[in-house]
Amino acid sequence: MARLKGKVAAVTGGTLGIGKAAVERMLEEGAAVGILDVLDKEGEALATALSNKGYPVAYWHCDVSDETQVKSAIDGVAERFGKLDVLVNNAGIAGPNKPTHELTEDEWDLVQAVNVKGVFFCTKHAIPHMKKAGSGSLINLSSIYGLVSAPDIPPYHASKGAVRLMTKTDALLYAPDRIRANSIHPGFIWTPLVEHHLQSTADPEAARQATATLHPLGHMGEPDDIAWGVVYLASDESKFVTGSELVIDGGYTAR
């Protein structure tokens, strides 16, 4: 119950799915947490509910593709809770499920703006606070599709591959500052993002069952499966882990 005692974290996309689970598990383990998202109604409600339980938590509106909003939100978390130790770059979108030759430039750019530029902006503005704190942990949500690919959602695959290598670069750049950077690579986790993606298929229920069987364990994961990985990488238990890929995928990439 105290694996993260004394730590302060910011979680982007923190109102739903993996982000929400990460917020809740980190609070339970003793961290103070800033929830960053564009879903203001849901974010405020979540922060209020958790605050009413006695947890140190607050919500900031933040479109991660907007650098001004990112800086304001991250600075706000550090000011509210006194420092920043952990950044969870979780915000992301899947984008349109079209073959490459049918994509528009705007469709491509939107995915890169959120999934890649968002990680860049958040990392950029978290680093000064972590340097001031004397250490830090950058946790970037990539995907199994940052490791392998599939014949769908090309912008998403490109973005998650970029996040994987951005993570390794920052691990090397900031190791002298005792700032670690690691990526998490979930398999299919039953979240609103995955549900929306499967709804775009001709038979969503059949697609759900087929997706489950892609994992050797025979089912999709749950947000908590990823959230506990976030807790590990945020904690001092992982003090010798940087530049690594934490794959939580039910065996998907072991084939």
C-alpha positions as CSV (number, residue, x, y, z in Angstrom):
1,M,0.0,0.0,0.0
2,A,3.0,2.3,0.1
3,R,5.1,1.4,-3.0
4,L,4.8,5.0,-4.2
5,K,4.8,6.9,-0.9
6,G,6.0,10.5,-1.4
7,K,5.9,10.4,-5.2
8,V,4.0,12.8,-7.4
9,A,2.7,11.7,-10.8
10,A,1.0,13.1,-13.8
11,V,-1.1,10.8,-16.0
12,T,-2.3,11.9,-19.4
13,G,-5.5,10.4,-20.7
14,G,-6.2,9.7,-17.1
15,T,-10.0,9.6,-17.1
16,L,-10.7,6.3,-18.8
17,G,-9.4,2.8,-19.4
18,I,-5.7,2.2,-18.7
19,G,-5.2,5.8,-17.6
20,K,-7.9,5.7,-15.0
21,A,-6.7,2.4,-13.7
22,A,-3.2,3.8,-13.4
23,V,-4.4,6.8,-11.5
24,E,-6.4,4.6,-9.0
25,R,-3.6,2.1,-8.4
26,M,-0.9,4.8,-8.0
27,L,-3.1,6.6,-5.5
28,E,-3.6,3.4,-3.6
29,E,0.1,2.9,-3.4
30,G,0.7,6.3,-1.9
31,A,1.3,8.7,-4.8
32,A,-0.2,12.1,-5.4
33,V,-1.6,12.2,-8.9
34,G,-2.6,14.8,-11.4
35,I,-5.1,13.7,-14.0
36,L,-4.6,15.3,-17.4
37,D,-7.3,14.9,-20.1
38,V,-9.7,16.6,-22.5
39,L,-12.7,14.9,-21.1
40,D,-13.5,17.5,-18.5
41,K,-16.8,16.2,-17.2
42,E,-15.4,12.7,-16.6
43,G,-12.1,14.0,-15.3
44,E,-13.6,16.3,-12.8
45,A,-16.0,13.6,-11.6
46,L,-13.2,11.1,-11.2
47,A,-11.0,13.6,-9.3
48,T,-13.8,14.5,-7.0
49,A,-14.8,10.9,-6.3
50,L,-11.2,10.0,-5.5
51,S,-10.6,13.2,-3.5
52,N,-13.7,12.4,-1.4
53,K,-12.0,9.1,-0.5
54,G,-9.1,11.1,0.9
55,Y,-6.6,10.7,-2.0
56,P,-4.3,13.6,-3.1
57,V,-5.6,14.1,-6.6
58,A,-6.7,16.8,-9.0
59,Y,-7.7,17.3,-12.6
60,W,-6.3,19.5,-15.3
61,H,-7.7,20.1,-18.8
62,C,-4.9,19.2,-21.2
63,D,-4.9,18.6,-24.9
64,V,-1.4,16.9,-25.3
65,S,-1.1,18.1,-28.8
66,D,-1.1,21.7,-27.6
67,E,2.3,22.7,-26.0
68,T,0.8,25.7,-24.1
69,Q,-1.8,23.5,-22.4
70,V,0.8,20.8,-21.7
71,K,3.2,23.2,-19.9
72,S,0.4,24.8,-17.9
73,A,-1.0,21.4,-16.7
74,I,2.4,19.8,-15.9
75,D,3.6,23.0,-14.1
76,G,0.2,23.0,-12.3
77,V,0.7,19.4,-11.0
78,A,4.2,20.3,-9.8
79,E,3.0,23.5,-8.1
80,R,0.0,21.8,-6.5
81,F,1.8,18.8,-5.0
82,G,5.3,20.3,-4.6
83,K,7.3,18.4,-7.3
84,L,7.0,15.9,-10.1
85,D,8.6,12.4,-10.0
86,V,6.6,10.4,-12.5
87,L,5.0,11.1,-15.9
88,V,2.7,8.5,-17.5
89,N,2.3,9.4,-21.2
90,N,-0.9,7.4,-21.7
91,A,-3.1,9.7,-23.9
92,G,-3.5,8.3,-27.4
93,I,-6.0,7.7,-30.2
94,A,-6.3,4.9,-32.7
95,G,-7.1,7.0,-35.8
96,P,-9.0,5.8,-38.9
97,N,-8.8,2.2,-39.9
98,K,-8.0,2.7,-43.5
99,P,-5.2,1.4,-45.8
100,T,-2.3,3.8,-46.3
101,H,-3.3,4.9,-49.8
102,E,-6.7,6.0,-48.6
103,L,-5.6,8.1,-45.7
104,T,-5.6,11.9,-45.9
105,E,-2.8,14.0,-44.6
106,D,-5.1,15.4,-41.9
107,E,-6.0,11.9,-40.6
108,W,-2.3,11.0,-40.5
109,D,-1.3,14.2,-38.8
110,L,-3.9,14.0,-36.1
111,V,-2.7,10.6,-34.8
112,Q,0.9,11.8,-34.8
113,A,0.0,15.0,-33.1
114,V,-1.6,13.2,-30.1
115,N,0.4,10.0,-29.9
116,V,3.9,11.3,-30.8
117,K,4.0,15.0,-30.4
118,G,2.0,14.6,-27.2
119,V,4.7,12.4,-25.7
120,F,7.3,14.9,-26.8
121,F,5.6,17.9,-25.3
122,C,4.8,16.2,-22.0
123,T,8.3,14.8,-21.7
124,K,9.8,18.2,-22.6
125,H,8.0,20.0,-19.8
126,A,8.3,17.2,-17.2
127,I,12.1,16.9,-17.5
128,P,12.9,20.3,-15.7
129,H,10.7,19.3,-12.8
130,M,12.4,15.9,-12.6
131,K,15.8,17.4,-12.8
132,K,14.9,19.7,-9.9
133,A,13.6,16.7,-7.9
134,G,16.9,14.9,-8.5
135,S,15.3,11.8,-10.2
136,G,12.3,10.8,-12.2
137,S,10.5,8.1,-14.2
138,L,9.1,8.6,-17.7
139,I,6.5,5.9,-18.5
140,N,5.4,5.9,-22.2
141,L,2.5,3.8,-23.3
142,S,3.4,2.3,-26.6
143,S,1.7,-0.9,-27.8
144,I,2.4,-4.4,-29.1
145,Y,2.2,-2.4,-32.4
146,G,5.3,-0.6,-31.4
147,L,7.0,-4.0,-31.7
148,V,5.1,-5.9,-34.4
149,S,2.5,-4.8,-37.0
150,A,-0.7,-5.8,-38.6
151,P,-2.6,-4.9,-41.8
152,D,-4.7,-2.1,-40.2
153,I,-4.5,1.5,-38.7
154,P,-1.2,2.5,-40.3
155,P,-0.9,5.9,-38.5
156,Y,-1.3,4.2,-35.1
157,H,1.4,1.6,-35.8
158,A,3.8,4.3,-37.0
159,S,3.1,6.4,-33.9
160,K,3.7,3.6,-31.4
161,G,6.9,2.6,-33.1
162,A,8.0,6.2,-32.7
163,V,7.2,6.2,-29.0
164,R,9.3,3.1,-28.5
165,L,12.4,4.7,-29.9
166,M,11.7,8.1,-28.3
167,T,11.7,6.3,-25.0
168,K,15.1,4.7,-25.6
169,T,16.6,8.0,-26.7
170,D,15.4,9.8,-23.6
171,A,16.6,6.9,-21.4
172,L,20.1,7.6,-22.7
173,L,19.9,11.3,-22.6
174,Y,18.6,11.6,-19.0
175,A,20.3,8.7,-17.3
176,P,23.0,11.1,-15.9
177,D,20.1,13.0,-14.2
178,R,18.8,9.8,-12.6
179,I,15.7,10.1,-14.8
180,R,14.6,6.7,-16.2
181,A,12.5,6.2,-19.3
182,N,10.6,3.0,-20.2
183,S,7.9,1.9,-22.6
184,I,4.9,-0.3,-21.9
185,H,3.6,-2.5,-24.7
186,P,0.0,-3.7,-24.0
187,G,-1.8,-6.3,-26.0
188,F,-5.4,-5.8,-26.6
189,I,-6.9,-4.4,-23.4
190,W,-10.7,-4.0,-23.1
191,T,-10.8,-0.2,-23.0
192,P,-13.0,2.4,-24.8
193,L,-10.3,2.8,-27.4
194,V,-10.3,-0.9,-28.3
195,E,-14.1,-1.2,-28.1
196,H,-14.4,1.7,-30.5
197,H,-11.8,0.1,-32.9
198,L,-13.7,-3.2,-32.9
199,Q,-17.0,-1.3,-33.5
200,S,-15.6,-0.2,-36.9
201,T,-15.7,-3.9,-38.1
202,A,-18.6,-5.6,-39.8
203,D,-19.3,-7.9,-36.8
204,P,-18.0,-6.3,-33.6
205,E,-18.8,-9.3,-31.4
206,A,-17.1,-11.7,-33.7
207,A,-14.1,-9.3,-33.9
208,R,-13.9,-9.3,-30.1
209,Q,-13.8,-13.0,-29.9
210,A,-11.3,-13.3,-32.7
211,T,-9.1,-10.6,-31.0
212,A,-9.2,-12.5,-27.8
213,T,-8.0,-15.7,-29.4
214,L,-4.9,-13.9,-30.8
215,H,-3.5,-14.0,-27.3
216,P,-2.1,-17.4,-26.2
217,L,-3.8,-16.9,-22.8
218,G,-7.1,-16.8,-24.7
219,H,-8.5,-13.5,-23.6
220,M,-8.0,-9.7,-23.8
221,G,-6.4,-7.9,-20.9
222,E,-7.9,-5.6,-18.3
223,P,-6.8,-2.0,-17.5
224,D,-5.4,-3.2,-14.2
225,D,-3.0,-5.6,-16.0
226,I,-1.3,-2.5,-17.4
227,A,-1.7,-0.3,-14.3
228,W,0.3,-2.6,-12.1
229,G,3.1,-2.3,-14.7
230,V,2.9,1.4,-14.4
231,V,3.1,1.2,-10.6
232,Y,6.3,-1.0,-10.9
233,L,8.0,1.4,-13.3
234,A,7.0,4.4,-11.1
235,S,8.4,2.8,-8.0
236,D,11.9,2.4,-6.7
237,E,11.6,-1.3,-7.3
238,S,12.5,-0.5,-10.9
239,K,15.5,1.8,-10.1
240,F,17.8,-0.2,-12.4
241,V,15.4,-0.4,-15.3
242,T,15.7,2.2,-18.1
243,G,15.4,2.1,-21.8
244,S,13.4,-1.1,-21.5
245,E,10.2,-2.5,-23.0
246,L,7.6,-3.9,-20.6
247,V,5.5,-6.2,-22.7
248,I,2.1,-7.0,-21.1
249,D,0.3,-8.8,-23.9
250,G,-1.0,-12.2,-22.9
251,G,1.7,-13.8,-25.1
252,Y,0.7,-12.0,-28.3
253,T,4.2,-11.2,-29.4
254,A,5.7,-14.5,-28.3
255,R,4.6,-16.3,-31.4
